[in-house]
Amino acid sequence: MRVLALLFAAVAALAARARGDDPERGDVPGWVMITVMTAALVLAILIPFREAIVAAVQNALASVTGAG
């Protein structure tokens, strides 16, 4: 009888999870969306302007260190 009760509880838990009654499920947290969007923006800027960004950083570092 005890095995039957455990089996019934397991089936009920699976049915509740399939219905979406789990309070842990839902929207993506805001910090995850911000992180993903920031990474996408960095890549969108870096890919087409990589050479220009590298040249600008090297020029800035050379002017600060006095090598230029």
Backbone bond lengths (Angstrom), bond angles and torsions (degrees), N, CA, C in turn:
res aa  C-N    CA-C-N  psi(-1)  N-CA   C-N-CA  omega(-1)  CA-C   N-CA-C  phi
1 M - - - 1.447 - - 1.534 111.47 -
2 R 1.337 115.22 -36.18 1.462 119.41 -179.67 1.535 111.77 -66.42
3 V 1.315 116.06 -37.56 1.455 120.56 178.26 1.523 110.21 -64.16
4 L 1.312 116.30 -38.89 1.453 120.60 178.73 1.535 110.95 -64.01
5 A 1.331 116.99 -39.72 1.464 120.82 178.76 1.534 110.38 -65.84
6 L 1.322 117.70 -42.16 1.469 120.93 177.61 1.529 111.18 -64.13
7 L 1.321 116.40 -41.11 1.450 120.84 177.95 1.522 110.91 -63.42
8 F 1.343 116.53 -42.45 1.458 120.61 178.49 1.535 110.82 -63.46
9 A 1.330 117.20 -41.50 1.463 120.87 178.81 1.522 111.25 -64.42
10 A 1.317 117.07 -40.23 1.460 120.89 178.97 1.527 111.03 -65.08
11 V 1.308 117.08 -42.68 1.468 120.98 179.00 1.521 110.31 -65.68
12 A 1.327 117.77 -39.70 1.459 120.95 178.63 1.532 110.89 -64.92
13 A 1.332 116.76 -39.82 1.467 120.14 178.41 1.523 110.77 -65.96
14 L 1.312 117.61 -41.06 1.468 120.58 177.60 1.524 111.61 -65.30
15 A 1.325 116.63 -39.43 1.464 119.85 178.88 1.527 110.73 -65.74
16 A 1.337 117.63 -40.25 1.465 120.78 178.30 1.520 110.42 -64.84
17 R 1.310 116.86 -39.14 1.474 120.53 179.32 1.523 110.40 -67.15
18 A 1.318 117.52 -38.84 1.465 120.95 179.59 1.524 111.11 -68.54
19 R 1.331 118.05 -31.97 1.464 121.41 178.25 1.515 112.02 -74.91
20 G 1.315 117.59 -17.21 1.454 120.17 -179.21 1.510 113.12 91.17
21 D 1.311 118.64 21.01 1.454 121.92 179.45 1.518 112.93 -80.95
22 D 1.313 117.27 1.41 1.459 120.98 -178.50 1.523 109.39 -73.56
23 P 1.331 118.83 121.49 1.464 120.30 -178.56 1.530 113.11 -69.99
24 E 1.329 118.08 -15.00 1.459 121.42 -179.76 1.527 111.85 -81.62
25 R 1.297 117.26 -12.47 1.461 120.12 179.95 1.510 109.10 -92.91
26 G 1.320 116.57 151.70 1.451 118.78 177.64 1.506 111.52 157.54
27 D 1.311 114.75 -147.71 1.464 121.20 -176.70 1.514 111.06 -68.22
28 V 1.322 114.06 157.11 1.460 120.47 174.27 1.522 107.19 -70.02
29 P 1.329 118.20 133.28 1.466 119.35 178.70 1.527 111.46 -58.93
30 G 1.318 115.37 151.55 1.448 120.85 -176.47 1.511 113.45 -60.24
31 W 1.336 117.40 -38.75 1.459 119.29 -177.57 1.518 111.67 -66.27
32 V 1.327 117.27 -29.36 1.467 120.13 178.15 1.530 109.48 -69.53
33 M 1.332 116.40 -43.58 1.456 120.10 179.00 1.527 111.06 -63.88
34 I 1.321 117.71 -41.65 1.464 120.89 179.25 1.523 110.38 -63.49
35 T 1.329 117.24 -42.15 1.465 120.84 179.84 1.523 111.09 -64.31
36 V 1.307 117.27 -45.06 1.467 120.98 -179.25 1.530 110.76 -65.92
37 M 1.324 116.52 -42.31 1.463 119.34 -179.36 1.529 111.15 -67.67
38 T 1.334 117.51 -37.29 1.461 120.55 177.54 1.526 110.51 -64.18
39 A 1.319 116.73 -44.40 1.465 120.29 178.74 1.531 110.50 -62.32
40 A 1.322 117.10 -39.62 1.465 120.16 178.78 1.525 111.05 -65.47
41 L 1.334 117.39 -40.30 1.465 119.90 178.42 1.519 111.65 -65.71
42 V 1.328 116.73 -41.21 1.466 119.90 178.55 1.521 110.39 -61.34
43 L 1.314 116.94 -44.86 1.463 119.94 178.42 1.524 111.79 -65.83
44 A 1.331 116.96 -38.78 1.463 120.05 -179.37 1.522 111.17 -65.12
45 I 1.316 117.22 -32.24 1.462 120.51 178.15 1.524 110.97 -83.25
46 L 1.313 117.42 -40.19 1.460 121.39 -173.88 1.521 113.44 -69.59
47 I 1.316 116.92 -40.39 1.470 119.92 -173.72 1.529 112.46 -61.75
48 P 1.316 120.75 -53.14 1.470 117.47 -177.09 1.532 114.30 -77.30
49 F 1.332 117.85 -22.88 1.462 120.65 -174.53 1.521 112.71 -113.96
50 R 1.314 117.62 26.72 1.458 121.00 -175.02 1.527 112.74 -61.06
51 E 1.316 117.22 -48.33 1.461 120.23 -177.88 1.529 111.13 -62.51
52 A 1.319 116.76 -41.78 1.466 120.71 -179.26 1.528 111.12 -66.56
53 I 1.325 116.95 -38.94 1.464 120.61 179.82 1.526 110.38 -67.55
54 V 1.329 116.90 -44.18 1.467 120.55 179.46 1.529 110.31 -62.79
55 A 1.317 116.90 -42.96 1.469 120.49 179.42 1.527 111.15 -64.27
56 A 1.323 117.56 -41.12 1.462 121.12 179.59 1.518 111.36 -65.08
57 V 1.330 117.52 -41.70 1.473 120.75 179.34 1.524 110.24 -67.47
58 Q 1.324 117.37 -42.49 1.469 119.67 178.54 1.536 111.25 -63.81
59 N 1.317 116.99 -39.86 1.453 121.38 177.85 1.539 110.61 -64.47
60 A 1.318 116.67 -42.99 1.459 120.55 179.48 1.528 110.78 -64.97
61 L 1.320 117.84 -43.33 1.458 120.55 178.96 1.522 111.62 -66.32
62 A 1.329 116.81 -37.35 1.459 120.03 179.46 1.535 110.25 -67.18
63 S 1.315 117.81 -36.97 1.460 119.80 -179.77 1.530 111.81 -72.56
64 V 1.319 118.01 -30.27 1.466 121.50 178.88 1.518 111.00 -75.74
65 T 1.334 116.24 -41.14 1.466 119.52 -177.44 1.526 112.33 -81.20
66 G 1.319 118.07 -8.84 1.455 121.25 179.38 1.509 114.10 82.62
67 A 1.331 117.30 10.28 1.460 120.79 -179.29 1.523 111.37 -82.18
68 G 1.305 117.67 -7.86 1.450 119.16 -175.15 1.441 110.53 -113.63
